[in-house]
């Protein structure tokens, strides 16, 4: 279970990084920015439109639904994730192609970043954090020593 969570977390992080990089590179305006007189969104966003991170995360998460889940729950989750992927189109903050591209990215990323790759990445990442953890432990133990109650001087009678 822990391995699955680590894999899902790493895949989600890489998916969001790829979507963010593409958003910055392509810099596509949102539909309501392109057609300000005819489209009025429910809310507005400041970042570029292409690709949709909602669709990416939804389709990425779709692949992590366990096959042994009860059928009704599995289908309910699938429908919910499809609605999440399509909702930005409904509220006019994405073009349909934004969601399609996000969905494709969400389907491809878990195939590129396999469990072995994410496991290796996680091990190396936490190994790299070991010196930081050691330093933090030393600093916090020094602070604890300095905060320990000092002995009060004895009064003479």
C-alpha positions in Angstrom: 0.0 0.0 0.0 2.8 2.4 0.9 4.5 1.6 -2.4 1.3 2.4 -4.3 0.9 5.7 -2.5 4.6 6.7 -3.2 4.1 5.8 -6.9 0.9 7.8 -7.1 2.4 10.8 -5.4 5.5 10.9 -7.6 3.4 10.4 -10.8 1.1 13.2 -9.7 4.0 15.6 -9.0 5.7 14.8 -12.3 2.3 15.2 -14.1 1.8 18.6 -12.6 5.3 19.7 -13.4 4.9 18.7 -17.1 1.5 20.4 -17.3 3.0 23.6 -15.8 6.0 23.6 -18.1 3.7 23.1 -21.1 1.4 25.9 -19.9 4.4 28.3 -19.7 5.8 27.2 -23.1 2.5 27.4 -25.0 0.9 30.3 -23.1 -2.5 29.8 -24.6 -5.2 32.3 -23.6 -8.4 31.1 -21.9 -11.6 31.1 -23.9 -13.1 34.1 -22.0 -9.9 36.1 -22.6 -10.0 35.3 -26.4 -13.8 36.1 -26.6 -14.4 38.7 -23.8 -17.7 40.0 -25.2 -19.4 36.7 -25.8 -18.1 34.3 -23.0 -18.6 35.0 -19.3 -17.0 32.4 -17.1 -18.2 31.4 -13.6 -14.8 32.4 -12.3 -11.5 33.4 -13.9 -7.9 32.0 -13.6 -4.6 33.8 -14.2 -2.5 31.0 -15.6 -2.5 29.9 -19.2 -5.1 27.5 -20.5 -3.3 24.7 -22.4 -3.2 21.8 -21.1 -5.8 21.3 -18.4 -4.4 20.2 -15.1 -7.8 19.0 -14.0 -8.0 16.6 -16.9 -4.4 15.4 -16.4 -4.9 14.7 -12.7 -8.3 13.0 -13.3 -7.1 10.7 -16.0 -3.9 10.0 -14.1 -5.9 9.1 -11.0 -8.2 7.0 -13.0 -5.4 4.5 -13.6 -4.9 4.0 -9.9 -8.4 2.8 -9.0 -7.8 -0.7 -7.7 -9.3 -3.5 -9.8 -10.6 -5.2 -6.7 -12.8 -2.3 -5.7 -16.5 -3.1 -5.7 -17.9 -2.6 -9.2 -20.4 0.2 -8.3 -17.8 2.2 -6.4 -15.3 1.8 -9.2 -17.8 3.0 -11.8 -18.9 5.9 -9.6 -15.2 7.0 -9.2 -14.7 6.8 -13.0 -17.8 8.9 -13.7 -16.7 11.4 -11.0 -13.2 11.7 -12.5 -14.7 12.2 -16.0 -16.9 15.0 -14.7 -13.9 16.6 -13.0 -12.0 16.5 -16.3 -14.9 18.0 -18.3 -16.0 20.6 -15.7 -13.5 23.3 -16.8 -15.0 23.2 -20.3 -18.5 23.6 -18.8 -17.5 26.7 -16.8 -15.7 28.2 -19.8 -12.2 28.2 -18.4 -10.8 25.7 -20.9 -11.2 24.8 -24.6 -12.1 21.1 -25.3 -8.6 20.6 -26.7 -7.1 21.7 -23.4 -8.9 18.9 -21.6 -8.1 16.4 -24.3 -4.4 17.2 -24.1 -4.5 17.1 -20.3 -6.2 13.7 -20.4 -3.6 12.3 -22.8 -0.8 13.5 -20.5 -2.6 11.9 -17.6 -2.8 8.6 -19.4 0.8 8.7 -20.6 2.7 9.8 -17.5 2.1 6.6 -15.4 3.3 4.5 -18.3 6.6 6.5 -18.5 7.1 6.7 -14.7 6.8 3.0 -13.7 6.8 1.7 -10.2 10.5 0.9 -10.5 11.3 4.4 -11.6 9.3 6.1 -8.8 10.8 3.7 -6.2 14.3 4.6 -7.3 13.5 8.3 -7.4 12.0 8.1 -3.9 15.0 6.2 -2.5 17.4 8.7 -4.0 15.3 11.7 -2.9 15.1 10.6 0.7 18.8 9.6 0.6 19.6 13.1 -0.5 17.6 14.5 2.4 19.5 12.5 5.0 22.2 15.2 5.6 19.4 17.8 6.0 17.7 15.5 8.6 21.0 15.1 10.4 21.6 18.8 10.5 18.0 19.5 11.7 18.3 16.9 14.5 21.6 18.5 15.7 20.1 22.0 15.6 16.9 21.0 17.4 18.7 19.1 20.1 20.9 22.2 20.7 17.8 24.3 21.1 16.3 21.8 23.5 19.4 21.9 25.6 19.4 25.7 25.7 15.7 25.7 26.7 16.1 23.2 29.6 15.4 24.8 32.9 18.5 26.2 34.6 19.2 25.5 38.2 18.3 28.3 40.5 21.0 29.6 42.7 20.6 28.6 46.3 19.8 31.4 48.8 21.9 31.6 51.9 20.0 32.0 55.2 
